[in-house]
Amino acid sequence: MLLAALAADPARAAVMLDVDGTLAPIVVRPEMAEVPEDARLEVRRLVERYALVACISGRTGADAHRLVGVDGVVYVGVHGLELAPAADAWRAPLRSFADVDWPWIEDKGLTVAFHWREAPDEDAARAELEGIAEQARTSGLEARWGRKVLELRPPVDADKGTAVRTLLAEHGLRRALYAGDDTTDLDAFHGLEGCEVAVRVAIASPESPPGLREAADLVVSSPAELVEILRVL
């Protein structure tokens, strides 16, 4: 019913998507991720139909564009922080954590992510990262946990939810779908509050954060199943 309401008037609606774990299946390392061609074809088709198609990613916007590879999509990176000028002042404190001795660090400029998906002892790795998280909080940064990742970020009011609200306001839209799989996507779900038509799609897995399934209107188990939903739009 919700999908039908959205698809009935695409000129007044938005389709917004996370990338990793949503369009692209989760892999051991982000640089190995790929968006399957059938998903890319659906995104390209949606660009031609809908008033707005956006990818709101934990990657930088430029990297999300490279991975998805569809022009006409609005790419917003670093969980919405790219739309927050106040975040720039925190680049130096974040940079100091990018030099920490850890096997797998992603320095995105506005965030620093510590992954432990490949750790031989995941419990020990998580315990060690608890110490890094506490140091970051002492420095005034926020520490957020996701799917086998600790992400350090500026303490500014910007997340995927603020990005969703900003994009909808800029395009004058009150109908939207958002699909995501991780903790930060819960913020995006909240960003749809107040829409006259809101569709929240969770790509659920054993690693899903608490509350993701419960907050969603539709739940699928994989990016491939999400493609089936996109085909309906």
VOLUMKE-408903 format. One record per residue (C-alpha): residue number from 1; residue in three letters; chain; x, y, z. Coordinates in nm, 4 decimals, decimal comma. Example, Ala and Ser with C-alpha at 12.3 -4.5 7.8 and 13.67 -1.06 7.14 Angstrom:
PT     k     r   c       east      north         up
PT     1   Ala   A     1,2300    -0,4500     0,7800
PT     2   Ser   A     1,3670    -0,1060     0,7140
//
This chain:
PT     k     r   c       east      north         up
PT     1   Met   A     0,0000     0,0000     0,0000
PT     2   Leu   A     0,2760     0,2432     0,0958
PT     3   Leu   A     0,4798     0,1567    -0,2125
PT     4   Ala   A     0,1750     0,2075    -0,4328
PT     5   Ala   A     0,1123     0,5502    -0,2797
PT     6   Leu   A     0,4712     0,6514    -0,3465
PT     7   Ala   A     0,4790     0,5142    -0,7016
PT     8   Ala   A     0,1462     0,6755    -0,7927
PT     9   Asp   A     0,3008     1,0227    -0,8090
PT    10   Pro   A     0,6798     0,9986    -0,8569
PT    11   Ala   A     0,7057     1,3659    -0,9563
PT    12   Arg   A     0,6298     1,4500    -0,5910
PT    13   Ala   A     0,8425     1,1818    -0,4286
PT    14   Ala   A     1,1988     1,0903    -0,3354
PT    15   Val   A     1,3873     0,7620    -0,3198
PT    16   Met   A     1,6840     0,7747    -0,0825
PT    17   Leu   A     1,9247     0,4881    -0,0266
PT    18   Asp   A     2,2201     0,3902     0,1838
PT    19   Val   A     2,5000     0,2268    -0,0184
PT    20   Asp   A     2,7074    -0,0358     0,1687
PT    21   Gly   A     2,4869    -0,3173     0,2914
PT    22   Thr   A     2,1909    -0,1715     0,1030
PT    23   Leu   A     2,2753    -0,1351    -0,2654
PT    24   Ala   A     2,6116    -0,3106    -0,2331
PT    25   Pro   A     2,6399    -0,6354    -0,0345
PT    26   Ile   A     2,8626    -0,6200     0,2725
PT    27   Val   A     3,2171    -0,7380     0,2020
PT    28   Val   A     3,5295    -0,7807     0,4131
PT    29   Arg   A     3,6710    -0,4411     0,3124
PT    30   Pro   A     3,4895    -0,1344     0,1702
PT    31   Glu   A     3,7268    -0,1072    -0,1264
PT    32   Met   A     3,6059    -0,4522    -0,2391
PT    33   Ala   A     3,2385    -0,3475    -0,2511
PT    34   Glu   A     3,0420    -0,3577    -0,5744
PT    35   Val   A     2,6912    -0,2483    -0,6668
PT    36   Pro   A     2,5378    -0,5274    -0,8780
PT    37   Glu   A     2,4387    -0,4259    -1,2281
PT    38   Asp   A     2,0695    -0,5032    -1,1726
PT    39   Ala   A     2,0647    -0,2612    -0,8776
PT    40   Arg   A     2,2444     0,0029    -1,0825
PT    41   Leu   A     1,9890    -0,0341    -1,3633
PT    42   Glu   A     1,7013     0,0182    -1,1192
PT    43   Val   A     1,8621     0,3285    -0,9705
PT    44   Arg   A     1,9133     0,4676    -1,3203
PT    45   Arg   A     1,5466     0,4014    -1,4036
PT    46   Leu   A     1,4322     0,5687    -1,0814
PT    47   Val   A     1,6341     0,8812    -1,1641
PT    48   Glu   A     1,4207     0,9203    -1,4755
PT    49   Arg   A     1,0934     0,8810    -1,2814
PT    50   Tyr   A     1,1304     1,0456    -0,9426
PT    51   Ala   A     1,1756     1,4060    -0,8380
PT    52   Leu   A     1,4780     1,3070    -0,6298
PT    53   Val   A     1,6993     1,0011    -0,6037
PT    54   Ala   A     1,9736     1,0287    -0,3432
PT    55   Cys   A     2,2423     0,8086    -0,1930
PT    56   Ile   A     2,3266     0,9029     0,1661
PT    57   Ser   A     2,6382     0,7103     0,2583
PT    58   Gly   A     2,9012     0,6649     0,5224
PT    59   Arg   A     3,1518     0,6954     0,2395
PT    60   Thr   A     3,2442     1,0344     0,1038
PT    61   Gly   A     3,0017     1,1584    -0,1591
PT    62   Ala   A     3,2687     1,1255    -0,4268
PT    63   Asp   A     3,3391     0,7644    -0,3306
PT    64   Ala   A     2,9676     0,6803    -0,3216
PT    65   His   A     2,9333     0,8264    -0,6734
PT    66   Arg   A     3,2260     0,6158    -0,7914
PT    67   Leu   A     3,0759     0,2993    -0,6460
PT    68   Val   A     2,7136     0,3474    -0,7531
PT    69   Gly   A     2,8115     0,4972    -1,0881
PT    70   Val   A     2,4776     0,6575    -1,1772
PT    71   Asp   A     2,4609     1,0222    -1,2818
PT    72   Gly   A     2,1597     1,2257    -1,1768
PT    73   Val   A     2,1689     1,0843    -0,8226
PT    74   Val   A     2,2381     1,3316    -0,5384
PT    75   Tyr   A     2,5275     1,1893    -0,3360
PT    76   Val   A     2,5682     1,2956     0,0279
PT    77   Gly   A     2,8661     1,1546     0,2118
PT    78   Val   A     2,9977     1,0869     0,5620
PT    79   His   A     2,6512     1,0251     0,7108
PT    80   Gly   A     2,5304     1,3745     0,6205
PT    81   Leu   A     2,8319     1,5590     0,7648
PT    82   Glu   A     2,9208     1,6880     0,4182
PT    83   Leu   A     2,6140     1,9123     0,4476
PT    84   Ala   A     2,7318     2,0552     0,7842
PT    85   Pro   A     2,9888     2,3403     0,7594
PT    86   Ala   A     3,0466     2,3306     1,1381
PT    87   Ala   A     3,2037     1,9858     1,1040
PT    88   Asp   A     3,5137     2,1223     0,9295
PT    89   Ala   A     3,6551     2,2633     1,2554
PT    90   Trp   A     3,6981     1,9087     1,3875
PT    91   Arg   A     3,9245     1,7785     1,1128
PT    92   Ala   A     4,2441     1,8275     1,3181
PT    93   Pro   A     4,1239     1,6403     1,6311
PT    94   Leu   A     3,9987     1,3582     1,4089
PT    95   Arg   A     4,3295     1,3456     1,2239
PT    96   Ser   A     4,5139     1,2634     1,5482
PT    97   Phe   A     4,3072     0,9446     1,5807
PT    98   Ala   A     4,3784     0,8483     1,2202
PT    99   Asp   A     4,7414     0,7925     1,3266
PT   100   Val   A     4,6503     0,5362     1,5953
PT   101   Asp   A     4,8120     0,1949     1,5480
PT   102   Trp   A     4,5218    -0,0172     1,4238
PT   103   Pro   A     4,5136    -0,2691     1,1353
PT   104   Trp   A     4,2215    -0,1176     0,9467
PT   105   Ile   A     4,1408     0,2521     0,9720
PT   106   Glu   A     3,9334     0,4603     0,7314
PT   107   Asp   A     4,0130     0,8310     0,7441
PT   108   Lys   A     3,7301     1,0161     0,5686
PT   109   Gly   A     3,8377     1,3612     0,6853
PT   110   Leu   A     3,5157     1,4275     0,8774
PT   111   Thr   A     3,5134     1,0856     1,0450
PT   112   Val   A     3,7648     0,8179     1,1361
PT   113   Ala   A     3,6452     0,4570     1,1360
PT   114   Phe   A     3,8089     0,1601     1,3096
PT   115   His   A     3,7030    -0,1763     1,1665
PT   116   Trp   A     3,7382    -0,5130     1,3355
PT   117   Arg   A     3,5634    -0,7448     1,0889
PT   118   Glu   A     3,8911    -0,9288     1,0154
PT   119   Ala   A     4,0222    -0,9365     1,3730
PT   120   Pro   A     4,1369    -1,2842     1,4881
PT   121   Asp   A     3,9711    -1,2176     1,8265
PT   122   Glu   A     3,6719    -0,9891     1,7745
PT   123   Asp   A     3,5909    -0,9629     2,1447
PT   124   Ala   A     3,9441    -0,8499     2,2275
PT   125   Ala   A     3,9406    -0,6023     1,9387
PT   126   Arg   A     3,6106    -0,4561     2,0556
PT   127   Ala   A     3,7468    -0,4224     2,4099
PT   128   Glu   A     4,0540    -0,2372     2,2823
PT   129   Leu   A     3,8366    -0,0044     2,0778
PT   130   Glu   A     3,6347     0,0802     2,3894
PT   131   Gly   A     3,9487     0,2532     2,5138
PT   132   Ile   A     3,9887     0,4483     2,1899
PT   133   Ala   A     3,6229     0,5489     2,2070
PT   134   Glu   A     3,6724     0,6847     2,5589
PT   135   Gln   A     3,9788     0,8861     2,4491
PT   136   Ala   A     3,7761     1,0305     2,1629
PT   137   Arg   A     3,4951     1,1370     2,3961
PT   138   Thr   A     3,7512     1,3045     2,6225
PT   139   Ser   A     3,8665     1,5021     2,3151
PT   140   Gly   A     3,5103     1,6190     2,2546
PT   141   Leu   A     3,4355     1,3799     1,9681
PT   142   Glu   A     3,1410     1,1434     1,9381
PT   143   Ala   A     3,1981     0,7672     1,9246
PT   144   Arg   A     2,9394     0,5592     1,7416
PT   145   Trp   A     2,9259     0,1822     1,6977
PT   146   Gly   A     2,8052     0,0130     1,3790
PT   147   Arg   A     2,8442    -0,3200     1,1999
PT   148   Lys   A     3,1920    -0,4284     1,3165
PT   149   Val   A     3,3051    -0,0655     1,3192
PT   150   Leu   A     3,3709     0,2173     1,5632
PT   151   Glu   A     3,3291     0,5594     1,4035
PT   152   Leu   A     3,4596     0,8817     1,5547
PT   153   Arg   A     3,2847     1,1992     1,4381
PT   154   Pro   A     3,2410     1,5692     1,5204
PT   155   Pro   A     2,9872     1,6652     1,7892
PT   156   Val   A     2,7666     1,8571     1,5479
PT   157   Asp   A     2,3948     1,8240     1,4781
PT   158   Ala   A     2,4300     1,6413     1,1488
PT   159   Asp   A     2,3445     1,2865     1,0575
PT   160   Lys   A     2,1548     1,0953     0,7921
PT   161   Gly   A     1,8310     1,2269     0,9379
PT   162   Thr   A     1,9290     1,5917     0,8952
PT   163   Ala   A     2,0482     1,5075     0,5424
PT   164   Val   A     1,7092     1,3523     0,4605
PT   165   Arg   A     1,5227     1,6563     0,5938
PT   166   Thr   A     1,7518     1,8982     0,4097
PT   167   Leu   A     1,7140     1,7218     0,0758
PT   168   Leu   A     1,3356     1,6950     0,1058
PT   169   Ala   A     1,3059     2,0626     0,2006
PT   170   Glu   A     1,5321     2,1732    -0,0851
PT   171   His   A     1,3159     1,9835    -0,3349
PT   172   Gly   A     0,9830     2,0665    -0,1729
PT   173   Leu   A     0,8906     1,7002    -0,1234
PT   174   Arg   A     0,6837     1,5288     0,1465
PT   175   Arg   A     0,6773     1,1757     0,0079
PT   176   Ala   A     0,9831     0,9541     0,0359
PT   177   Leu   A     1,1331     0,6101     0,0762
PT   178   Tyr   A     1,4567     0,5468     0,2610
PT   179   Ala   A     1,6374     0,2118     0,2707
PT   180   Gly   A     1,9275     0,1236     0,4984
PT   181   Asp   A     2,0867    -0,1479     0,7092
PT   182   Asp   A     2,2822     0,0036     0,9977
PT   183   Thr   A     2,2692     0,2228     1,3072
PT   184   Thr   A     2,3058     0,5525     1,1217
PT   185   Asp   A     2,0128     0,4583     0,8987
PT   186   Leu   A     1,7850     0,4770     1,2016
PT   187   Asp   A     1,8569     0,8524     1,1960
PT   188   Ala   A     1,7409     0,8604     0,8343
PT   189   Phe   A     1,4222     0,6760     0,9297
PT   190   His   A     1,3536     0,9500     1,1859
PT   191   Gly   A     1,4210     1,2096     0,9166
PT   192   Leu   A     1,1054     1,0946     0,7363
PT   193   Glu   A     0,8837     1,1958     1,0265
PT   194   Gly   A     0,6195     1,4441     0,9122
PT   195   Cys   A     0,6097     1,3185     0,5540
PT   196   Glu   A     0,2642     1,2527     0,4139
PT   197   Val   A     0,3953     0,9258     0,2675
PT   198   Ala   A     0,6985     0,7675     0,4360
PT   199   Val   A     0,8391     0,4240     0,3567
PT   200   Arg   A     1,1215     0,2925     0,5750
PT   201   Val   A     1,2932    -0,0190     0,4411
PT   202   Ala   A     1,5342    -0,2179     0,6587
PT   203   Ile   A     1,7873    -0,4551     0,5061
PT   204   Ala   A     1,8125    -0,6832     0,8077
PT   205   Ser   A     2,0844    -0,9304     0,9001
PT   206   Pro   A     2,2228    -1,0990     1,2132
PT   207   Glu   A     2,4398    -0,7854     1,2539
PT   208   Ser   A     2,1454    -0,5432     1,2432
PT   209   Pro   A     2,1402    -0,2862     1,5241
PT   210   Pro   A     1,8667    -0,3015     1,7872
PT   211   Gly   A     1,5491    -0,1343     1,6721
PT   212   Leu   A     1,6136    -0,1399     1,2972
PT   213   Arg   A     1,3481    -0,3995     1,2168
PT   214   Glu   A     1,0995    -0,2421     1,4559
PT   215   Ala   A     1,1435     0,1051     1,3029
PT   216   Ala   A     1,0881    -0,0178     0,9466
PT   217   Asp   A     0,7701    -0,0402     0,7427
PT   218   Leu   A     0,9222    -0,3120     0,5230
PT   219   Val   A     1,1997    -0,5579     0,6040
PT   220   Val   A     1,4107    -0,7475     0,3512
PT   221   Ser   A     1,7056    -0,9771     0,4132
PT   222   Ser   A     1,9500    -0,8685     0,1437
PT   223   Pro   A     2,0373    -0,6038    -0,1163
PT   224   Ala   A     1,9011    -0,8434    -0,3802
PT   225   Glu   A     1,5600    -0,8360    -0,2126
PT   226   Leu   A     1,5760    -0,4562    -0,2022
PT   227   Val   A     1,6115    -0,4565    -0,5818
PT   228   Glu   A     1,2761    -0,6345    -0,6001
PT   229   Ile   A     1,1192    -0,3488    -0,4035
PT   230   Leu   A     1,2834    -0,0895    -0,6281
PT   231   Arg   A     1,1325    -0,2612    -0,9312
PT   232   Val   A     0,7851    -0,1874    -0,7942
PT   233   Leu   A     0,8500     0,1876    -0,7786
//
